[in-house]
Amino acid sequence: MKTLYENPWFRVVQEGHFHWIVEDNARNGAAVLAQIGNDDFLLLRVKRQAHPGLQLEIPRGYGEPGESSLACARRELAEETGYKVNEDQLTLLGRLKPNSAILASSVDLYLARIDNNSQPAQRDNEAQDINRISLPHLRQMLRTGEIEDSFTLAALAFLFNRVD
């Protein structure tokens, strides 16, 4: 196996005829489906250079060195939405391999339960906007294909198929 290209976030490797991308900090990265109260969910509108327009997605990001995916989930949620949660407000939903054909990444997906009375603090500028979406509207958006992000789709699939 040889490295063909490398930057601070990923490297492209080749083994024989196969090429794939390794994101070392994805192994402790996380994505967070945030639920406020019993009905509303937070989705970000984010500009991604690889796709036209704005994408609807849940907060996500790489883990810092030595950081657990749980700690990453808390940090990313706070950075991207302003909502701070304790560890006991996060539940592991499952694990996602976003594109198993070309990405060696696996990312933990969490559900954050945020109290209805919580107020967000200052957030970063990664998202253009944060949308609070009711569960019925979220289900409609799924039916009409408005949500295309694999992290968001996987988190919702895990949530809607949980056996508690």
PyMOL commands that set and color helices and strands:
alter all, ss='L'
color gray80, all
select helices_A, chain A and resi 24-26+69-81+87-89+135-144+150-160
alter helices_A, ss='H'
color red, helices_A
select strands_A, chain A and resi 2-6+11-15+18-22+30-36+40-47+54-57+60-61+90-96+107-114+127-134
alter strands_A, ss='S'
color yellow, strands_A
deselect
rebuild
show_as cartoon
